[in-house]
């Protein structure tokens, strides 16, 4: 290639040298821009991956928060239903509780002397009413009493049964029964 350049005149050699220098400089500038563009593209790809990961984490957190909110909303609905359906209204006091107990005992055909007691479970929020009475009769009647209590729509439940005598005749049962009911304060 040098032999070809020697064939050119001095002016043509200078022109070719200048053009070679210009093209060489232009090539170096383009090469630098290309390398810089590749490095910037790598940085941008890494930044984009970071942003996408952050978005995915935020989206998962939002979905989790939405699900948690939905569970809390459902819990509030369930608590409201429990208060309205199962627990006794404290504004009516123990009166409604006693009326329901009388109804249950009449359905079961039981007449007993009742002893009432009260206790706070959660201070100023949940109040337990305790009823104790002695029962005696046949086992089928005892079972009917328990089924009647269980079928009652409010939170009236058997807390304790103390069997005093189960041998007083065939199918005879004598027991102390403790029932509980709950009042919920807002």
N, C-alpha and C positions, 0 to 999 in steps of 0.2 A: 504494500500500500504506500510505503514511503517513496517507492520509485514513481508512482503516479503523481505524487505531490511535487517531486523534483521536476516533472515535466511542465508544471504550471509556472507562470511568470510570478515575479515577486508580489505584484498587486493581487493576483488571483490567490497566491498562497496566504497573504494576509487576510483576504476575504474569507477563505475556507477556514483559517485558524479562528477568526472572529466568530464565524457561524458555528464552528465546533465548540468554542467556548460558550457562546450563547445557548446552544442546544444542550451542552453539558450542564450549564448553570440551571437552565430550565428543567432538565431532567432531575437534578439534585433538589430543586424547589418542589417539583411534583412528587419526588420520592419522599421528601420530608412531610409534605401535606398528606400523602398516602399513609405513611407510618403513623402520623398524628391522628388521622381519621380512624385508622384501625384501633389505636389505643383508646380514643374517645368512644368508639363504638363498643369496645369491651367494657369500659367504665359505665356507659349508658345501659348496656345489657345487664350488668351487675346491679346497677341502681334500679332498673325496671324489675328485676327479679326480687329485690328487696321490697319494693313498693307492692308488688303482687303478693308477696308473702305477708306483708303487713295488712293488706286488704283482706286476704283470706283469713288471717287471725282475727281481724276486726269483725268480719262477717260471721265467723264461728262464735265470737263473743256476743254479737248482737242476737244471733239465733238462740244461743244459750240463755241470754237475758230475756228474750221473748218467751221462751219455754218456761223459764222461772216465773215470769210475770203471770203467765197463763196458769201455772200451778198455784200461785198465791191467790189469784182471782178465784180459782176453783175451790181452794181451801176456805176463802171467805164465804163463798156460797154454801159450802158444806157446813161451816160453823153456824151460819145464819139458819140453815135448815135444822141443824141439831138444836139450836136454841128454841126455834119455833115449834119443832115437832117433839123432841125428846125431853127437854128440860122444862122445869116449871118456871113460870114468870114470877120474879121476886116482888113485883108490884102487887100481886094478888096474895103474897105471903104464903104461909103454910096451908091456908084454907083450901086452895085448889088441890094441893097434895092430899089433904085429908079426905076431900070429897072423892077423889080418884081411888084412894085406898078403900073407902067405904063401898064404892061401886065394885071394886075387884073382890072384896070379901063377900059382898052379897051375891055376886055371880058364882062364887065358889061355895056359897052356902055356909059361911063361917061367921060365928058371932064370938068375938073375943075382946078382952080388956086390953087396950093398947097403951103402951108407954112410949112417949115421944122423947127424942133427944136431938140436939143440933150441934154441928161443928163446922168451922171454916176449913176448907181444903186449901184453897188459894185465897189469901187474905183479901177480903172485900170483893172477890170476883166469883168464886165458886163456893157454894154453901151446901153442906150435906145434911139431910134430915134423916134421922134414924128412928125406926119404929120396931118395937119388940113386943111380941105376944106369945102366949103359950097356946098350943093347938093339940087337940086329941081327937081321935076318930079312926076310921078305917083307912087302910092304905090307899084304896082307889079315891077316896075323898081327899086325902093328902096330895095325891098326884094331881087331881083335878085343880086343887088350890095352886099348886106350882105352875101348872099349865096356864091357868087364868092370869097369874102374875106375869108370866113370860109373854103372853099374848097382848098385854096392856101396851098401848101405843106410846106411853111416856117412859122415861128412865126410872122406872120403879123396879128394883131388882132385889133378888134374894142375896143378902150379904153373908148370912150364916144360918145353919140349921144345927141345933143341938138335940140329938135324940135322947130323950129321958127314959122312955120305956117302949120296947117293941115286942114285949112278950106277954102283954096283958090279954091275950086271946088271939085267935087266928086273924091276921090282917089288921091288928090294932097297932096304932102308932101314937105316941105322945112325944111332942117335940117343942122346943123353944125356937121361934123363927125371928130372925132379924132382917128387916127390909130397909133399903136405902132409896132415897130420891134426891134429886139435885136441883138447886136453884142457881141460876146464872145471872149475875149482876152485870150490867153493861159497863 
